[in-house]
Amino acid sequence: MSPALLLIGVLTYFALLLVLARCVSHGSGAEGFYVGGRESPWPVVAFGMIGTSLSGVTFISVPGSVAVNGFTYLQIVIGQLAGYAVIAFVLLPAYHRLRLASIYGLLGERLGPAAQRLGSAFFILSRTLGATARLYLVVAVLHTLILAPLGVPFAIGAAVVLAMILLYTVEGGVKALVWTDTLQTAGMLTGLFVCIALLWQTGALAQLDAAGLSRVWVGDPLSRDFSAKALLAGMFIAIAMTGLDQEMMQKSLSVAKLRDAQKNLLVLAVLMLIVVGAFLLLGGLLTLFAQANGIAVKGDALFPTVVMQHLPGWVQIVFVLALVSALLPSADGALTALTASTCLDLLRVPREDTRTRRRVHYGFALLFLALVLGFKALDSTSMIYLILKLAGYTYGPLLGLFAFAMFTPRAVSGRALVAVCIAAPLLCAVLDFGQPWRGYQIGLELLLLNGLLTWLGLYLVRSSDARVPLASSRPNR
């Protein structure tokens, strides 16, 4: 299919999203932007959060990783089931009790304003790097498939994509995202299952097993992917990258009742396991197809190459629209969450201050563009593991901060908070780059190690005065 026709399909899809966002968010105001008016239906939120949780990196990078790693990524997702349970029954009750618009208000209630600002700062760093890495991957594929053949420079394409996202997020916020993410998740899953159906062949599972591609469990304790480490890492990845992440939690906070918000998280956990399993199956089928047809490409380039060069034209438009659907939930949600956290936690402006909110929103869009261009220079062959590696450094202090605030709250000076939360990732970097020790390699358990060091540091510098218990704290308005 010609790049021009693919471009028309993408622009039509953006127009549909814009119309939907305007219809559902008309007159929503500040409450609609920050927490969706606290009236979002939980089944809609759960379905839409699949797209936010997976993103374009899962769509491209997880299938591309199967040739090297088999189905071992499924270990992480199985571990995440326990993490989602912790979020549903430990974190969500605290967030809903305080009626928070920003989850870092919990840190302010337990440890003081400095902790709230520091938690927000680490979220902003974490989500900015993660979202732009995801955004880069999908923009790069769109550039290769559509924009480069039409002579459009990469930077212009990235700027246009961000401008389109701004059109439906700058006013609607969470109120719009709950519904647009539902449409985008449906688009992404349609592309996934269409491609599986086309590549499926009789005896495929036996072929995957014979080729060693269906391997899930790793029994070597020294391996980065050792099953016990992967399961534990998956649990804490879910807690940190979902439960302590404003982008992910802002949609759960938009659900009126705690019980319904908990249903949302538990249903999401099961759906994630099913969908990631489907992506891994697709990766195995793509690898078999590549081997049978002499396709030499690997990693993130495998899926686009097979679809665009070896499958029918109608599948190509389905793939491109599914790719766009995978891109948008991670980028639009990140822009909205970063705006909310900056305005409410760092700048502490009134919710009704629309002018400041818009300026912050536009500022993050420009920052996204600059970082996407930076990731283009880096150009990793497998972005999924790069993103999880970055998360180990940036979400670790958040994990330690929240654990300290919820279970061992004591007053800590602002300077001590900053010192500990900087020292812990630096020490992790020393340990990480100093490996292996007698063959042992640090993998994704780096996140847990970072959080543990942060908690231990805070415990050592704590004051003897406990702060007000959570149950009697004043709601953060």
JOMOFEN-V178607 format. One line per field, one symbol per residue. ss: DSSP state (H for helix, E for strand, C for the rest). phi: phi as a letter, one per 20 degrees, with the letter a starting at -180 (. if undefined). Layout:
ss=???
phi=???
This chain:
ss=CCHHHHHHHHHHHHHHHHHHHHHHHCCCHHHHHHHHHHCCCHHHHHHHHHHHHHHHHHHHHHHHHHHHHCCCHHHHHHHHHHHHHHHHHHHHHHHHHHCCCCCCHHHHHHHCHHHHHHHHHHHHHHHHHHHHHHHHHHHHHHHHHHHCCCCCCHHHHHHHHHHHHHHHHCCCHHHHHHHHHHHHHHHHHHHHHHHHHHHCCCCHHHHHHHCCCCCCCCCCCCCCCCHHHHHHHHHHHHHHHHHCCHHHHHHHHCCCCHHHHHHHHHHHHHHHHHHHHHHHHHHHHHHHHHHHCCCCCCCCHHHHHHHHHHCCHHHHHHHHHHHHHHHHHHHHHHHHHHHHHHHHHHCCCCCCCHHHHHHHHHHHHHHHHHHHHHHHHHCCCCHHHHHHHHHHHHCHHHHHHHHHHHHCCCCCCHHHHHHHHHHHHHHHHHHHHCCCECCECCCCCHHHHHHHHHHHHHHHCCCCCCCCCHHHCCCCC
phi=.fgffffffffffffffffffffedgmfmffffecmmlbffffffffffgfffemfffgdefgfefgedmefffgfffffgfffffffddfggffffelfecfffffffecogffffffffffffffffffffffggfffffffecfffenefgfffffffffffggddfdflfgffgefffffffffffffffffffefbgmfffffffemeefdeceefeffdggfffffffffffffedfddgffeffffeefdggfffggfffggfffffffgfffggffffffffffdmeefcmfefgfffffdcdfffffffffffffffffgfefffgffffffffeeeelefgeffffgfffgffffffgfffffffffflffbfffffffgffeeegfffffffffedcfbfcfgffgffffefffffffffffefedlnfcfdffggfffffffffffffdfeeefefggfdffgee
